[in-house]
Amino acid sequence: MATLKHLLAAGLLASRAFSAPTLQPRDLGSFVDTERPIALQGMLDNIGPDGKLAQGASAGVIIASPSTVNPNYLYTWTRDSALTMRTLVDELINGNTGLQDYVEDYIKAQALIQTLNNPSGSFYTGAGLGEPKFMIDISRFNGAWGRPQRDGPALRAIALMEYVNWLIENKQTARAEKVIWPVIANDLAYTGQYWNTTGFDLWEEVPASSFFTSQAQYRALAEGAQVAKKLGLTCDVCVSEAPNVKCFLQSYWNGKTIVANTQVQSSVTRNGADANTLLGSISIFDIDATCDDESLQPCNSKILASHKVLVDSFRTIYDINKDRPVGQAAAIGRYSEDVYYNGNPWYLTTLSAAEVLYDAVAQWKTQQQLTVDDISYAFFEDLYPSVVKGTYEAGYTNSSNSSFAEICSAVTNYADGFVSVAQQHIPANGSLSEQFGRSDGLPLSAYDLTWSYASFVTMAQRRSGQYPPSWGASNAAKSVCQASSANGTYVPAVAAGAPNDPVSCTVETTFNVNASTYYGENIYLIGNSSDLGKWDPANAQPLNANAYTDSRPLWSTSADLAAGEGLDYKFLRMEQDGSYIYESENRTLSVASCGSSPSPVEASWVGETGTPS
């Protein structure tokens, strides 16, 4: 029988397939109204098992993009999925109840994913929750990657807590407590345990402390304490660590802008201005929060100052931004030094420049006032040249005839400008890729990017005056400056769909193989377990050549394997042309018992070797 979920998807699919609208000639309001359902359908198309573009994805799995080459994004990322799901929960709260099945499928998928042992670590130590991406059939991804990443668990907790609050309001508290809270509790435990430890940043490039990650971690812990109380539970790690994370957030401000990443390697040379900052503030937006709240809300002077610094950094480096002077919206990328695909504007970052301003205006109107101070003055002056420093109250005009309403209107028009920039580079059928060209404005990189679609929907929500319920920012504890963390306890969320017998003990096992290679050739470990790719060379475990010398051509890797497990495995070579050469030796291993520290597995390559192409 077709569920409401399937009927909803079918109806939207039909409208998209047979009546692709022409978006460009429309005025901005009509454009947003037309594109919003297209973007929502773009998200649903990328969700398994029924999404049109998500063939092979398990139920509730959100693929990043159906693109498989240049680049291959056919994976599921914890971060992207959580941000997408939070958008769907917002739509559900706004009355689109046909989306609830998607939310429930997602919860089950995430309960399963939480328990997967992976290259970041095991479930019972918590380390495995920091793994950034997985295969779309809910199996581990073994390839080399920027791991761990600390934002995913916090963002997933935020999305699910928003759903829990909705369930409570709709008299489904028991389900919220028994089924969904255990998933959230694992993520909060991870967040409390690892918030004070560096990981890879939002863009998966730099190991650092990241502003985006810290903001998500703060909100997750602060909100977690309040949601637990609603359920008659406690979250001790939330209570103890949220004030410390809140204090740490203040350290990203350098006096001029928020520096996106701190504690970075000296070889990383960036000016610190990064869309990470805007996306972070959006993630903790609370319509009832004050602008001086230490959570650094969208209306905070430091966020507005950082917005100006970021936007101005792109005005001269993109050809499509020429003739866009200070005070006019422009196309926005990730950061000005970006070289990925030659460094281009992204749809989601350009739209975030609008959304954060819609949020700020909403907060000013809620508070019935806004303040222009030394920090935010340059931002306001660009948009409203007659502005003076001071506090503007709704309904009043100061001595220079600058009114609260006029300033809000100027900022709203500026936000609209970023949406108009995106509109100019969105194809007529409304599809959204990851990027658009810095010179020609044409879509490029991964096509049908789920996060791009989600960013459009959330922007459209805010532009239309739809805001998520307050998460209690004003009720959160004041900051406390202590460098601490709390050990987490991790329990499979069985009621949500997690297995009740996940691997409870793993043993770190090191594999060393002597294998002479040419430049560009790499060695992998492959075997019959999911830890070793289940004989799929595309998911084999890479070895590193950090200790390789002419006298000892050593390749090495370590893997967390299930204690006592019996393995069949071998090594393989990946050639420059992408082909594989398997060694002729069939190898076996009995993994050591729980609690032991086994000696490394020592081997030498047996079989055919590669030649440079």
C-alpha positions as semicolon CSV with decimal commas, in nm:
position;residue;x (nm);y (nm);z (nm)
1;M;0,000;0,000;0,000
2;A;0,131;0,346;-0,084
3;T;0,201;0,552;0,226
4;L;0,147;0,926;0,250
5;K;0,524;0,957;0,211
6;H;0,514;0,778;-0,123
7;L;0,213;0,972;-0,246
8;L;0,381;1,300;-0,153
9;A;0,695;1,202;-0,337
10;A;0,504;1,083;-0,641
11;G;0,307;1,404;-0,671
12;L;0,612;1,623;-0,644
13;L;0,805;1,407;-0,884
14;A;0,534;1,442;-1,143
15;S;0,531;1,819;-1,125
16;R;0,906;1,832;-1,152
17;A;0,937;1,591;-1,440
18;F;0,667;1,730;-1,665
19;S;0,645;2,100;-1,593
20;A;0,997;2,228;-1,533
21;P;0,945;2,601;-1,473
22;T;1,142;2,884;-1,620
23;L;1,286;3,057;-1,316
24;Q;1,503;3,338;-1,440
25;P;1,248;3,597;-1,565
26;R;1,042;3,593;-1,246
27;D;1,059;3,857;-0,974
28;L;1,242;3,743;-0,662
29;G;0,932;3,654;-0,461
30;S;0,786;3,445;-0,741
31;F;1,123;3,281;-0,799
32;V;1,155;3,175;-0,435
33;D;0,797;3,047;-0,428
34;T;0,862;2,840;-0,742
35;E;1,204;2,709;-0,645
36;R;1,118;2,611;-0,288
37;P;0,908;2,301;-0,372
38;I;1,165;2,205;-0,636
39;A;1,439;2,221;-0,373
40;L;1,229;2,018;-0,129
41;Q;1,176;1,754;-0,395
42;G;1,548;1,760;-0,469
43;M;1,609;1,662;-0,107
44;L;1,350;1,382;-0,116
45;D;1,493;1,247;-0,442
46;N;1,819;1,186;-0,256
47;I;1,675;0,983;0,033
48;G;1,662;0,603;0,027
49;P;1,503;0,373;-0,046
50;D;1,250;0,542;-0,275
51;G;1,426;0,860;-0,382
52;K;1,450;0,889;-0,759
53;L;1,824;0,957;-0,743
54;A;1,905;0,740;-0,440
55;Q;1,891;0,391;-0,593
56;G;2,072;0,145;-0,368
57;A;2,047;0,362;-0,058
58;S;1,903;0,201;0,253
59;A;1,585;0,339;0,405
60;G;1,647;0,673;0,573
61;V;1,992;0,717;0,422
62;I;2,047;1,063;0,274
63;I;2,298;1,067;-0,008
64;A;2,508;1,379;-0,058
65;S;2,463;1,372;-0,435
66;P;2,403;1,109;-0,704
67;S;2,727;1,222;-0,870
68;T;2,974;0,932;-0,896
69;V;3,259;1,091;-1,093
70;N;3,431;1,427;-1,073
71;P;3,346;1,421;-0,784
72;N;3,211;1,101;-0,634
73;Y;2,964;1,209;-0,366
74;L;2,754;0,893;-0,361
75;Y;2,801;0,850;0,012
76;T;2,612;0,956;0,320
77;W;2,773;1,217;0,544
78;T;2,660;1,250;0,905
79;R;2,682;1,630;0,889
80;D;2,503;1,683;0,558
81;S;2,235;1,432;0,653
82;A;2,170;1,598;0,987
83;L;2,140;1,943;0,830
84;T;1,904;1,803;0,568
85;M;1,692;1,625;0,826
86;R;1,665;1,935;1,040
87;T;1,526;2,116;0,735
88;L;1,268;1,842;0,689
89;V;1,175;1,858;1,058
90;D;1,123;2,233;1,018
91;E;0,892;2,162;0,725
92;L;0,709;1,902;0,933
93;I;0,659;2,154;1,214
94;N;0,529;2,401;0,956
95;G;0,253;2,154;0,870
96;N;0,394;1,916;0,607
97;T;0,309;1,602;0,804
98;G;0,373;1,384;0,499
99;L;0,743;1,410;0,584
100;Q;0,720;1,223;0,914
101;D;0,795;0,885;0,755
102;Y;1,124;1,028;0,625
103;V;1,215;1,140;0,976
104;E;1,136;0,800;1,125
105;D;1,339;0,618;0,858
106;Y;1,631;0,852;0,926
107;I;1,620;0,776;1,298
108;K;1,647;0,402;1,237
109;A;1,930;0,449;0,988
110;Q;2,125;0,666;1,231
111;A;2,076;0,420;1,516
112;L;2,239;0,158;1,294
113;I;2,518;0,390;1,176
114;Q;2,606;0,485;1,533
115;T;2,703;0,127;1,615
116;L;2,925;0,064;1,313
117;N;3,291;0,019;1,399
118;N;3,487;0,223;1,146
119;P;3,827;0,380;1,078
120;S;3,761;0,649;1,341
121;G;3,708;0,389;1,612
122;S;3,451;0,171;1,782
123;F;3,105;0,248;1,917
124;Y;3,170;0,158;2,280
125;T;3,463;0,399;2,312
126;G;3,256;0,665;2,137
127;A;3,533;0,737;1,888
128;G;3,341;0,578;1,601
129;L;3,071;0,845;1,619
130;G;3,326;1,090;1,476
131;E;3,340;0,905;1,145
132;P;3,223;1,154;0,881
133;K;3,084;0,937;0,602
134;F;2,954;0,591;0,520
135;M;2,848;0,383;0,224
136;I;2,486;0,428;0,124
137;D;2,398;0,069;0,226
138;I;2,494;0,155;0,587
139;S;2,836;-0,005;0,578
140;R;3,168;0,153;0,668
141;F;3,382;0,356;0,430
142;N;3,747;0,254;0,457
143;G;3,912;0,499;0,219
144;A;4,152;0,772;0,321
145;W;3,963;1,077;0,446
146;G;3,978;1,375;0,679
147;R;3,874;1,205;1,001
148;P;3,752;1,233;1,267
149;Q;3,500;1,515;1,229
150;R;3,335;1,635;1,550
151;D;3,031;1,825;1,419
152;G;2,813;1,537;1,296
153;P;2,693;1,396;1,631
154;A;2,603;1,742;1,762
155;L;2,411;1,833;1,446
156;R;2,227;1,500;1,449
157;A;2,130;1,556;1,812
158;I;2,000;1,905;1,727
159;A;1,783;1,773;1,443
160;L;1,640;1,493;1,656
161;M;1,577;1,717;1,958
162;E;1,371;1,948;1,740
163;Y;1,165;1,643;1,642
164;V;1,141;1,528;2,005
165;N;1,001;1,866;2,106
166;W;0,738;1,832;1,834
167;L;0,649;1,483;1,957
168;I;0,613;1,612;2,313
169;E;0,379;1,887;2,195
170;N;0,177;1,625;2,008
171;K;0,144;1,398;2,315
172;Q;0,397;1,138;2,205
173;T;0,637;1,182;2,495
174;A;0,676;0,810;2,556
175;R;0,807;0,749;2,203
176;A;1,039;1,048;2,231
177;E;1,186;0,910;2,553
178;K;1,207;0,539;2,477
179;V;1,292;0,538;2,106
180;I;1,460;0,862;2,006
181;W;1,631;0,991;2,318
182;P;1,877;0,694;2,328
183;V;2,008;0,798;1,984
184;I;2,042;1,157;2,104
185;A;2,207;1,048;2,429
186;N;2,490;0,876;2,240
187;D;2,554;1,190;2,035
188;L;2,551;1,411;2,344
189;A;2,792;1,175;2,518
190;Y;3,029;1,202;2,223
191;T;2,995;1,579;2,211
192;G;3,073;1,615;2,581
193;Q;3,368;1,379;2,556
194;Y;3,535;1,524;2,246
195;W;3,439;1,894;2,225
196;N;3,782;1,992;2,357
197;T;3,967;1,779;2,100
198;T;4,050;1,897;1,749
199;G;3,905;1,731;1,439
200;F;3,872;1,809;1,071
201;D;3,682;2,124;0,987
202;L;3,350;2,174;0,809
203;W;3,520;2,148;0,468
204;E;3,710;1,832;0,565
205;E;4,046;1,990;0,490
206;V;4,203;2,124;0,809
207;P;4,249;1,950;1,146
208;A;4,165;2,225;1,392
209;S;3,920;2,366;1,640
210;S;3,639;2,489;1,418
211;F;3,387;2,765;1,495
212;F;3,108;2,582;1,311
213;T;3,173;2,267;1,512
214;S;3,195;2,451;1,844
215;Q;2,866;2,631;1,787
216;A;2,688;2,307;1,702
217;Q;2,843;2,141;2,007
218;Y;2,735;2,423;2,235
219;R;2,377;2,420;2,116
220;A;2,352;2,041;2,134
221;L;2,469;2,032;2,495
222;A;2,274;2,338;2,610
223;E;1,955;2,217;2,445
224;G;2,019;1,860;2,555
225;A;2,001;1,958;2,921
226;Q;1,661;2,120;2,864
227;V;1,512;1,840;2,652
228;A;1,626;1,576;2,901
229;K;1,445;1,768;3,175
230;K;1,125;1,775;2,967
231;L;1,145;1,397;2,940
232;G;1,204;1,354;3,313
233;L;1,564;1,253;3,249
234;T;1,905;1,406;3,313
235;C;2,204;1,481;3,091
236;D;2,494;1,533;3,326
237;V;2,745;1,581;3,046
238;C;2,523;1,855;2,902
239;V;2,508;2,041;3,231
240;S;2,881;2,015;3,298
241;E;3,019;2,088;2,951
242;A;2,784;2,337;2,782
243;P;2,912;2,635;2,988
244;N;3,271;2,547;2,896
245;V;3,196;2,524;2,525
246;K;3,014;2,857;2,546
247;C;3,327;3,016;2,689
248;F;3,544;2,855;2,422
249;L;3,326;3,007;2,149
250;Q;3,449;3,353;2,248
251;S;3,809;3,259;2,162
252;Y;3,742;3,262;1,786
253;W;3,704;3,642;1,775
254;N;4,027;3,821;1,681
255;G;3,905;4,177;1,720
256;K;3,798;4,217;1,356
257;T;3,632;3,893;1,254
258;I;3,559;3,545;1,376
259;V;3,844;3,316;1,273
260;A;3,688;3,000;1,136
261;N;3,960;2,757;1,248
262;T;4,210;2,782;1,530
263;Q;4,491;2,551;1,645
264;V;4,575;2,484;1,280
265;Q;4,905;2,364;1,141
266;S;5,153;2,639;1,057
267;S;5,153;2,528;0,693
268;V;4,788;2,637;0,656
269;T;4,780;3,001;0,543
270;R;4,432;3,153;0,543
271;N;4,302;3,488;0,658
272;G;4,036;3,323;0,875
273;A;3,729;3,461;0,694
274;D;3,515;3,161;0,606
275;A;3,149;3,083;0,539
276;N;3,190;2,839;0,828
277;T;3,111;3,143;1,046
278;L;2,773;3,218;0,887
279;L;2,670;2,854;0,875
280;G;2,762;2,813;1,241
281;S;2,548;3,106;1,350
282;I;2,256;2,979;1,143
283;S;2,280;2,641;1,317
284;I;2,223;2,795;1,663
285;F;1,963;3,055;1,558
286;D;1,696;3,112;1,823
287;I;1,424;3,366;1,742
288;D;1,397;3,461;2,111
289;A;1,769;3,497;2,183
290;T;1,921;3,838;2,251
291;C;2,188;3,981;2,026
292;D;2,447;3,996;2,305
293;D;2,404;3,628;2,392
294;E;2,741;3,452;2,409
295;S;2,615;3,184;2,170
296;L;2,686;3,441;1,893
297;Q;2,346;3,460;1,731
298;P;2,293;3,598;1,377
299;C;2,217;3,947;1,511
300;N;2,533;3,956;1,722
301;S;2,770;4,239;1,626
302;K;3,059;3,995;1,579
303;I;2,859;3,788;1,329
304;L;2,759;4,102;1,135
305;A;3,120;4,220;1,127
306;S;3,233;3,877;1,010
307;H;2,964;3,881;0,742
308;K;3,111;4,202;0,598
309;V;3,469;4,074;0,609
310;L;3,369;3,748;0,438
311;V;3,159;3,906;0,162
312;D;3,420;4,173;0,089
313;S;3,688;3,905;0,053
314;F;3,509;3,773;-0,258
315;R;3,431;4,101;-0,433
316;T;3,747;4,118;-0,642
317;I;3,849;3,754;-0,687
318;Y;3,545;3,635;-0,889
319;D;3,483;3,771;-1,236
320;I;3,108;3,738;-1,184
321;N;3,135;3,979;-0,889
322;K;3,276;4,268;-1,088
323;D;3,055;4,576;-1,074
324;R;2,931;4,466;-0,731
325;P;3,068;4,733;-0,496
326;V;3,062;4,735;-0,119
327;G;2,703;4,740;0,000
328;Q;2,576;4,517;-0,281
329;A;2,533;4,142;-0,250
330;A;2,786;3,918;-0,424
331;A;2,853;3,553;-0,497
332;I;3,011;3,381;-0,196
333;G;3,243;3,083;-0,179
334;R;3,384;2,891;0,115
335;Y;3,692;3,107;0,177
336;S;3,896;3,329;-0,051
337;E;4,202;3,099;-0,067
338;D;3,994;2,800;-0,180
339;V;4,143;2,595;-0,467
340;Y;3,891;2,308;-0,480
341;Y;3,770;2,303;-0,841
342;N;3,971;2,623;-0,880
343;G;3,778;2,792;-0,599
344;N;3,424;2,898;-0,689
345;P;3,107;3,037;-0,535
346;W;2,878;2,779;-0,377
347;Y;2,501;2,794;-0,379
348;L;2,473;2,703;-0,012
349;T;2,726;2,963;0,105
350;T;2,571;3,239;-0,106
351;L;2,228;3,149;0,031
352;S;2,365;3,137;0,386
353;A;2,474;3,500;0,349
354;A;2,105;3,579;0,297
355;E;1,964;3,346;0,561
356;V;2,178;3,474;0,845
357;L;2,055;3,829;0,772
358;Y;1,690;3,722;0,757
359;D;1,752;3,564;1,098
360;A;1,910;3,883;1,234
361;V;1,619;4,101;1,120
362;A;1,372;3,858;1,278
363;Q;1,558;3,880;1,608
364;W;1,563;4,261;1,601
365;K;1,191;4,269;1,535
366;T;1,128;4,023;1,816
367;Q;1,331;4,238;2,055
368;Q;1,187;4,558;1,907
369;Q;1,533;4,713;1,892
370;L;1,877;4,690;1,737
371;T;2,213;4,828;1,841
372;V;2,488;4,969;1,620
373;D;2,820;4,960;1,803
374;D;3,189;4,993;1,721
375;I;3,206;4,633;1,602
376;S;2,901;4,634;1,374
377;Y;2,918;4,996;1,253
378;A;3,101;4,923;0,925
379;F;2,845;4,656;0,834
380;F;2,552;4,894;0,888
381;E;2,723;5,192;0,723
382;D;2,759;5,000;0,394
383;L;2,383;4,945;0,383
384;Y;2,253;5,261;0,550
385;P;2,514;5,539;0,514
386;S;2,344;5,780;0,755
387;V;2,352;5,533;1,042
388;V;2,504;5,642;1,373
389;K;2,609;5,431;1,667
390;G;2,342;5,371;1,924
391;T;2,027;5,175;1,995
392;Y;1,727;5,203;1,763
393;E;1,387;5,113;1,899
394;A;1,086;5,014;1,692
395;G;0,853;5,309;1,632
396;Y;1,109;5,574;1,715
397;T;1,348;5,788;1,509
398;N;1,682;5,914;1,634
399;S;1,828;6,261;1,584
400;S;1,963;6,179;1,236
401;N;1,626;6,044;1,117
402;S;1,757;5,691;1,089
403;S;1,475;5,461;1,188
404;F;1,460;5,107;1,313
405;A;1,223;5,011;1,031
406;E;1,444;5,163;0,761
407;I;1,754;4,983;0,884
408;C;1,568;4,652;0,901
409;S;1,445;4,715;0,546
410;A;1,798;4,792;0,423
411;V;1,934;4,469;0,572
412;T;1,643;4,267;0,430
413;N;1,705;4,413;0,084
414;Y;2,071;4,324;0,117
415;A;1,975;3,966;0,207
416;D;1,744;3,954;-0,095
417;G;2,042;4,052;-0,306
418;F;2,226;3,728;-0,224
419;V;1,921;3,526;-0,324
420;S;1,908;3,723;-0,650
421;V;2,273;3,637;-0,714
422;A;2,195;3,268;-0,670
423;Q;1,887;3,304;-0,892
424;Q;2,100;3,432;-1,179
425;H;2,301;3,109;-1,178
426;I;2,030;2,849;-1,113
427;P;1,923;2,659;-1,427
428;A;1,568;2,694;-1,555
429;N;1,470;2,353;-1,414
430;G;1,569;2,463;-1,063
431;S;1,839;2,198;-1,009
432;L;2,116;2,288;-0,767
433;S;2,474;2,173;-0,797
434;E;2,745;2,232;-0,540
435;Q;2,913;2,530;-0,708
436;F;2,882;2,777;-0,995
437;G;3,175;2,904;-1,197
438;R;3,369;3,205;-1,074
439;S;3,400;3,336;-1,431
440;D;3,094;3,214;-1,623
441;G;2,851;3,137;-1,340
442;L;2,764;2,795;-1,480
443;P;2,682;2,506;-1,240
444;L;2,970;2,271;-1,172
445;S;3,105;2,003;-0,938
446;A;2,852;1,759;-0,787
447;Y;2,504;1,790;-0,932
448;D;2,177;1,771;-0,734
449;L;2,362;1,838;-0,409
450;T;2,131;1,767;-0,116
451;W;2,285;2,034;0,105
452;S;2,232;2,296;-0,166
453;Y;1,864;2,206;-0,181
454;A;1,834;2,212;0,198
455;S;2,000;2,553;0,217
456;F;1,749;2,694;-0,030
457;V;1,453;2,559;0,167
458;T;1,577;2,697;0,500
459;M;1,649;3,035;0,339
460;A;1,297;3,038;0,193
461;Q;1,151;2,948;0,531
462;R;1,319;3,246;0,697
463;R;1,237;3,484;0,412
464;S;0,868;3,393;0,444
465;G;0,870;3,445;0,821
466;Q;0,880;3,076;0,922
467;Y;1,113;3,018;1,215
468;P;1,183;2,706;1,419
469;P;1,061;2,714;1,780
470;S;1,299;2,861;2,034
471;W;1,544;2,603;2,162
472;G;1,600;2,789;2,487
473;A;1,918;2,988;2,422
474;S;1,808;3,248;2,675
475;N;1,760;2,975;2,940
476;A;2,105;2,824;2,899
477;A;2,369;2,848;3,170
478;K;2,626;3,124;3,162
479;S;2,972;3,044;3,031
480;V;3,237;2,892;3,255
481;C;3,595;2,889;3,134
482;Q;3,737;2,549;3,220
483;A;3,922;2,326;2,975
484;S;3,741;2,003;3,049
485;S;3,557;1,709;2,899
486;A;3,355;1,418;3,031
487;N;3,387;1,050;2,953
488;G;3,084;0,926;2,764
489;T;2,875;0,614;2,806
490;Y;2,744;0,458;2,485
491;V;2,445;0,225;2,464
492;P;2,294;0,095;2,139
493;A;1,957;0,258;2,067
494;V;1,788;-0,079;2,021
495;A;1,432;0,056;2,031
496;A;1,521;0,283;1,739
497;G;1,665;-0,001;1,531
498;A;2,023;-0,051;1,648
499;P;2,142;-0,411;1,681
500;N;2,136;-0,537;2,039
501;D;2,466;-0,716;1,990
502;P;2,707;-0,476;1,816
503;V;3,074;-0,563;1,843
504;S;3,152;-0,480;2,204
505;C;3,527;-0,529;2,188
506;T;3,773;-0,446;1,914
507;V;4,146;-0,492;1,896
508;E;4,371;-0,245;1,718
509;T;4,571;-0,453;1,472
510;T;4,862;-0,316;1,270
511;F;4,945;-0,452;0,926
512;N;5,294;-0,396;0,782
513;V;5,390;-0,507;0,432
514;N;5,713;-0,460;0,242
515;A;5,611;-0,365;-0,111
516;S;5,830;-0,169;-0,351
517;T;5,616;0,076;-0,547
518;Y;5,659;0,346;-0,807
519;Y;5,545;0,705;-0,757
520;G;5,166;0,717;-0,783
521;E;5,111;0,350;-0,698
522;N;4,941;0,268;-0,365
523;I;4,891;-0,037;-0,146
524;Y;4,558;-0,141;0,007
525;L;4,436;-0,407;0,248
526;I;4,123;-0,601;0,148
527;G;3,937;-0,889;0,306
528;N;3,612;-1,068;0,384
529;S;3,496;-0,841;0,669
530;S;3,335;-0,499;0,648
531;D;3,642;-0,363;0,827
532;L;3,843;-0,460;0,520
533;G;3,587;-0,375;0,251
534;K;3,416;-0,714;0,199
535;W;3,640;-0,779;-0,103
536;D;3,527;-0,454;-0,269
537;P;3,847;-0,282;-0,388
538;A;3,669;0,055;-0,394
539;N;3,628;0,022;-0,016
540;A;3,957;-0,143;0,072
541;Q;4,164;0,002;0,356
542;P;4,454;0,222;0,237
543;L;4,800;0,177;0,379
544;N;5,040;0,467;0,432
545;A;5,401;0,497;0,325
546;N;5,512;0,732;0,603
547;A;5,807;0,506;0,693
548;Y;5,890;0,395;0,337
549;T;6,262;0,385;0,251
550;D;6,466;0,228;-0,025
551;S;6,606;-0,023;0,222
552;R;6,264;-0,105;0,365
553;P;5,967;-0,021;0,139
554;L;5,721;-0,029;0,429
555;W;5,348;0,027;0,389
556;S;5,140;0,022;0,707
557;T;4,789;0,064;0,848
558;S;4,601;-0,006;1,169
559;A;4,243;-0,131;1,191
560;D;4,005;-0,187;1,483
561;L;3,894;-0,548;1,430
562;A;3,637;-0,752;1,621
563;A;3,812;-0,951;1,892
564;G;3,846;-1,320;1,806
565;E;3,727;-1,267;1,449
566;G;3,862;-1,493;1,175
567;L;3,969;-1,303;0,861
568;D;4,063;-1,386;0,506
569;Y;4,262;-1,104;0,348
570;K;4,530;-1,000;0,103
571;F;4,705;-0,686;-0,016
572;L;4,642;-0,516;-0,350
573;R;4,801;-0,242;-0,558
574;M;4,609;0,046;-0,710
575;E;4,778;0,162;-1,029
576;Q;4,796;0,513;-1,173
577;D;4,516;0,432;-1,417
578;G;4,287;0,318;-1,134
579;S;4,322;-0,055;-1,203
580;Y;4,408;-0,307;-0,931
581;I;4,668;-0,580;-0,898
582;Y;4,595;-0,844;-0,632
583;E;4,880;-1,032;-0,470
584;S;4,879;-1,405;-0,530
585;E;4,895;-1,498;-0,161
586;N;4,573;-1,584;0,024
587;R;4,620;-1,479;0,386
588;T;4,428;-1,556;0,706
589;L;4,428;-1,404;1,052
590;S;4,267;-1,483;1,385
591;V;4,222;-1,149;1,559
592;A;4,358;-1,141;1,912
593;S;4,133;-1,171;2,216
594;C;3,970;-0,878;2,390
595;G;4,206;-0,663;2,594
596;S;4,523;-0,792;2,432
597;S;4,790;-0,590;2,251
598;P;4,893;-0,804;1,955
599;S;5,220;-0,769;1,769
600;P;5,196;-0,617;1,420
601;V;5,122;-0,846;1,128
602;E;5,441;-0,850;0,921
603;A;5,428;-0,944;0,553
604;S;5,601;-0,902;0,218
605;W;5,424;-0,858;-0,113
606;V;5,380;-1,182;-0,308
607;G;5,292;-1,171;-0,675
608;E;5,289;-0,943;-0,977
609;T;5,409;-0,583;-0,941
610;G;5,300;-0,273;-1,123
611;T;5,475;-0,059;-1,382
612;P;5,438;0,314;-1,440
613;S;5,201;0,405;-1,722
